[in-house]
Each structure stands twice: as C-alpha cells, then as structure tokens.
Amino acid sequence: MSRRTLARFGAPAIAAAGITFLVAAPASAHVTVTPTETAAGAYSVLTFSVGHGCEGSPTNKITIQVPEGINTVTPTRQPFYDVKVTTEKLAEPVKDAHGNELTERDSTIVYTAKTPLPDGQRDAFEVSLQLPEEEGTLAFPTVQTCEKGETAWVEETPEGATEEPESPAPAFEVTAAESEDGHGHGAEESAEKAEPAAAEIEDDNSNLWGAIGAGAGILGLIAGTTALALGRRKA
C-alpha cells in the first residue's frame, strides 16, 4: 500500500507539506494516534493526543485529515469541543461493509474548542472507523490551530529514516488481516461448531428418557408378577 500521507487538505498552507510552518513545536511532543486494532479491514477506535500548544499559545482547533481508503468515521463526543465532519465527493461510488452505495466520503474531522486548551495541558480525541483492506503506513495529517499561530503535523517520515521530521503526521502501521474480521463471521463459525454439540445433547436426552421408560416398564412387570403370585397364594 502506498503511504497515505500528505493528501490534499484544501488549504494552501497544508498543500505545502514538508515545509516548516508558521510555528514549529518541539519534536519531543507531537500529535499522536493510538489504534485499538491494527489488522487490515478491522474496526478500530483511534485516539489522537495533543500534548502542548503552539510555543506557549493555547489550542483553539484540531483538524484531522481522513486518508483515502477510509470512507466513514464516527467521532466520539468531546465535552470541551464542538466536532464537525466534512465530506467530499467520490470519483466513483463504492459499497460499504453493509452493501450500501456511497457517493461521498468523510474527508476531515474538525474539533473546535469551546474554551482554548492551555499549553501546559493535554487532550485526546477518539474516532471510530474501519481500517483499509491493505497493509502499510496509515497517516492522518493534522493541523493544530492556536490563538497565536499553528502547527501542521503533516510531514511524511521517509521509509527507513533514522530520524523523523520536525512535524510528523500522526501515523501507525496497518498489519495483516486476521482470519476473523470482527464483523460476525467468527460468531457464525462458532454457532456452526456448536450445532453438533446441541444435537448430541438432544440425542443423549432421548436416550435418557428411553432408559427411564424401559426401567419403568420393567418395574411395572415386576409389580404385576408379584401381585399375581400373591393372589395365587391367597387362593
């Protein structure tokens, strides 16, 4: 899979990826992303973390670009921010996991602070989505807008580089797909495996009731024979 970084953001400042932007933040504290799942095609909740402002300036807005290959995102509510998902038209319609036809995709997630995030505090933003079906680096170019200036975390980390760029885009590796896609197939297989066991239990129950019936018949025969013998003795 080709690197999904530095795709168009629309704003001229973002299109100039790889250049030092208005404000450069220390390389030791980036905007980062942590997935709950990394397998290709899996559903994952991504946590984007912001660790500081722009050289001491409080953060007003975080804009996250959704890379190509992901069509739908669901952001978690964040009480300190207003969240908005913007969309763009797809070149060709595609089918989602449920068979629905999509003519547009979610392209950016914008978190606007109700109260600016102070430079000395951190915050996190959760987004649920389905990962692409291909392995490789998945990057989410992000712009951090502050009261004074901004930092564009959009720079690509070259393959095999020993040092990362000054403002790297949040990214992680999509790993090989798992045998179970987490969308119900595993449950179906488990149910199929469980069916023979259920049939065996039913057969066992039938055998048990058959044995009980046979035992009752034998007891009845014994009781009848005993009664007949006693009747003959009295006679």
N, C-alpha and C positions, 0 to 999 in steps of 0.2 A: 504494500500500500504506500503510495506517495505520501510525503509529510503533509498533514492537513493544517499547515500554519500559514499565517500572513495572507489569508484570503481577503477579498475586498471588505472594507469596513464602511466605505461610503465617504468618510471624512478625509480630506486631503492629508491631514496630519498622520492618519493611520496608513494611508497608501504609501507613505514614505517609510515603510518598515526598514529596520536596520540602521536608522539614523538616530542619534541622540536627540530626545525630545526636549520639550520646554524645561522639564525638571527631571533630573536623574536621581533615583533613590539608591540607597546603599545596596550592594549586591547581596548582602547577608540577610536581607529580609524582603522576600518577594511576595507577589500574589501567587498563591499556590493552589493546586487542586488535588484532592484525595478521593479516589473512587471506592465504592464498597465492593464492586465487581469489576474485573478487567477482561473477562473472556469475551471474545468476539460474538456479537449478537445478543449478549446478556443484558438484562435490565440492571441499571446501576444508579446509585444516588451519589452525585458528585458534590463535594464540599469545597467551596472556594474560600480561602482565608486571606484576609487583608491585615497585615501586621503593623502598618505605620502610615502616616500621611505623606505629603509631598514636602520634604525638607522642613518639617515642623508645622505645615499647614493642614488643618482638618480636612477630612474627606467628605465631599458632597455627593459623589455619584460613582457607581461602578458599572461599566458597560462591558458585557461579556459577549464575544462573538461565538456563535454556534458553527462549528466546522461543517463542511459539506459531508454528506453521508449520514447526518442526523437530521431528521425532518421535524420531529416534535419534541418539545421539552416541557416539563412541568416544574416550575419553581415553587419551593416551599415558602409559605408566608413568613415575612420577617417584620416584626413589630416596629422596628425603627426605620423602616424604609417603605417607600411605595415601589412596587415592582410592575414592570411592563414588558411584554414580549412583542417584538416587532416581527413581521413576516416579509417574505419576498416570493415572487412567482417562480415556479419551477420551469425549466426549459421544456420538460416533458412530464406528464402526470406519472405518478408512481403509486404502488399499492403499499399500504401499511401492514403491520403484523396481523390485523384483523380483516384484511381484504378490502378495506376502504380506499377509494381513489383520492389521492392528494394532488392538488394543483398548485399548492404553495407550501413553503416550509418556514419554520421558525428560524430567524436569522440572528437576532440579538436579544439579550436579556438585560434590561436596564433597571438598576436599583438606585433610586433617588432618596437620599437621607432626609428624614423629617427633621432631624437635628444632626448637624455635622459630627462625624466621628473624630474625636480628638486624636492627635498624633500619637500620644502615648498609650492608646488602647487599640485592641484588635477586634475584628468582627468576622463572621462566617456566613456564607450563603449556600443553601442546598438546592440542587437541581436534579430532578429525576428524568431519566431518558434511557433509550435503548442504544447500546453501542453499535457501531458499524459491524458488518459481517467480515471485515478484513482485519488482519493483524497489522500492527505498526504503531508509529507515534501519533497520538491524537492530541492536538494543541488547541487551546481556547484563547486567542489573543484578547487581552483585556486592557481597557483604559480606565485609569483611576483619576477622576477629576476632583481637584481640591479647591478650597477657597482662593488659593493663590497657586496657579499653575496646574499641571497634570503630569502623570507618568503613564506612558504607553507600554504596557508589558506585552510586547508583540514580536520580539526578536526571536528568530529561529536559532536553536542550538545545532550547529553543524554535526553531521554524523562523525563519530569518532573524536570529537573535540575534547581536549583535556580541560578546557575552561569554558564556562557558559558565558553568554553575552551579558552586558550590564543590565538589561531589562528583558529577561527571557519571558516568553509566553508560558502560562501555566500549561503543563502537559504531563502525560503518562503513557505507558505502553499498553496497547490492546493485545492481549495474549491469545493463544489458540482457543478455538471454540470448544466448549465442553460437550459431552455426549448428550446431556440433558440440557435443554435450552431454558429451563426455569419457567416455561410457559404452559405447563400442564402435561407435557409428554411423559415426564418421569412418573407422574401420578397415574397416568393411564396404564403404563407398563406395570406398575405396582399392583393396580387393580386386576390386570390380566393374570399376574402371578398369584394373586390372592384367590381367584375364582376356583382353581382346582382344590385349594385347601378347603374352601367353603363346601364344595361338592363332597369332599372326603368326610367332612363333619356330618353332612346330611346323610351319607351312606352309613356312617357309624351310628347315628341316631336311629336309622331304620333297623339296623342290626340289633341295637339295644332293645327297641320295642318288640322286635321279633322274638328275642330271647325271653323277654318278660312275658310275652303272650304264651310262648311254649311252656315256660315254667308254671304259669297259671293253669294251663291245660293239664299238666302232669299232676299238680296239686288237686285239681278237681277230680281227676281219675282216681287218685289215691283215696280221696274223701268218699267218693261213690263206692269204691270197692270195700272200704271199711264199713260203711253203712250197711251194705248188702250182707256182709259177713255177720255183723251184729244182729241183723234181722233174722237170719237163719238160725242163730244160736237161741234166740228167744222163742222161735217157733219150735 
